[in-house]
Amino acid sequence: MPLIDRRYAEALELIASKNNEVDSFQDELKEVVNLYKNGTEFKYFLDNPEIKIDTKKEIIKNIFSKSLKKEMVNFLLLLLDKGRIKFLPGIYEEFVKLADIRRNMLNITIYSAANLDESQINKLRDKYGKLYNASKVKATAKIDPSLIGGIKVKIGDKVIDGSLKGRFESIREILMK
């Protein structure tokens, strides 16, 4: 996570919070990011150093002034002015993290060697929701056959490894000392 992404996301999230419109800001930012990531012509246009910034700004105003909030359009213009438009996808990711914190939502990723059923995911969701005092928990389940058995849970930067692979690695480290 580059510091640039975080700083711009914090500024935008602060504006969204003051206006009590975090969800709508997130939706609008997601639309722009999807257009930037998937619209190769749009991305090329914004990233092209040969096109003058004033031209880019005018086209951004024309395209988005009716469909996006004034603050969001101004945010895009600021990114253009500062030469930071290429950071848009990272800014969006950081914005979502900050918005989830404000919503008291916990995001967890559960890695397992085999598919988990919905009841197992719900038990883990409830467990970590209570543990972290979260009002909501968003759980993503992923399969990692290298784990052999057990699960590994990732919450932000923290990893709770209850897999057989993790236990084997711990034993190996002890024996190698």
N, C-alpha and C positions, 0 to 999 in steps of 0.2 A: 504494500500500500504506500504509494508515494505521498509525501507530505502535502503536495499540491492538491491531490484528490481530496484529502481529508479537509484541508482548509476551505476550499470552495464548497464542499458539501456541508460543512458546518455553517458557513455563511447562509447558504440557501435554506438549510433546515431551520435556522433561526428566523428567517423571514417567514417561512411557511408556518412555523409555530406561532409567531406573533399574529398571523392572520387566521389561525385555527384552520388551516387548509393543507396539512401535511399530506393527507391522502391524495388530494387533487394535484398538488405539486409533484408528488411521486409519479402519478399517472402521466402527467404531461412530460416530465423528464424522461420517463420510460419510452414514450412515443418518439421523442426527439432522438434518444439514444438508438432505438431500433432503426430509425431512418438513417442515422449516421452509420451504424454498423452494417446494415443490409442494403442501403441505397448507395451503390458504388459511385454513381454520378454525383450524388449529394456530398459524400465523403471527399471525393476528388475535388469538388468545387471548394469546399471549406478548407481543405488541407493544401491546396495549390498556392504556393507563394507568389506566383505570377499574377494572380488576380488581386486587385487592390482591396484593402480592408473595407473601404467605403462602399465598394460594389457589393461585397459580401454582406455587409450590414444592411444595405438597402434591400437586398433580396430576402434576407432573414426577416426583416420587418414585413415585407410584402407577403411572404409565405405564412408567417405565424401570428401576425397581429390580430387576426380574427379568431384563431383557434386556441391560442395560449394566453394565459394571464400576462398582464403587462410586466409583472416582476420577472416572469420566466423569459420573456423576450429580452428584457434588459439584462438578465443574467447571461443569455447567449451572446448578446452584443459585448458584454464585458469580457467574456472568454475570447471573443475575436480580437478585441482591443489588446488584450494581454498576451495573445498568441498561445492560449491554453485550450483551444477547442479540441485538440487531439486527446485531452484528458477526460472528455465527456463520459465515456463508459466507466472509467474508474470513479469519477465524481458521483455517478449514479449509484454504483455499488456502495460507496461510503454513505451516501444519502440514505439508502435503504437501511443500512446498519444503524445509523443515528435515529431514523424514524422508528425502527423496531425497538430501540432502547426507550424512546419517549413513550411508546405504546406498551412498554413492559412486556415485550415479546421476546422469548428466548428461541434462538435458532440452533437446532442440533442436527448433526449428521451422524447417522448410525451405520457403521460398516459391519457387515457380517459375511461369513463364508457361504451362507445359503440364504434363500429368501426368508424374510420374517413375515409372519402373518399380522393382520391388522391389530389383533389383541396384544401381541408382543410389542408392537410399536406404540400402542396406546399406553401400556404399562410403563415403558421407558419414558414416554412423553409426560405422564403423570409424575413419575419419580423425579425427573429433573426439573419439572415445573415447580414442584414443592420445594426441592432442594435449593433452587435459585429464586424462589418467591416470584415467579413469573405469572402474569395473568393469562398469557397464552403461550403455547409452545408450538413452533413450526418444526416438524421432524421430517428429515429426508433420509430415506433408507437406500444404501448402496451395497452392492455385492462386491466383496474382495476375497476371491478364493484363496489367496495367499495367507489368510488368517488361520486357516485350518479348522478352527472352531472358535466359539465364543464371539464376543463383539468388541468393537472399539467405538467410542463415542467422542465426537469432536464438538466442542462448544467454544466458538470464537477461536482463540489461540491455544486453548487447553485441550489435551487429548487424554481420555481415560481409557486405558488399554486393558481389556479383560479377555484378550484373545489368547489362544494357545501359542501363536507365533510370538506374541509379546512376552509370554511366560518363558518360552524357550530362549529367547534373546536375553532375558534377565538372568537365567541360569547360566548361559554361556558367558556373560559378562563377569559373573561371580567366579566361574571356573578359570577364566583367563587372567585373573588378577594374581 
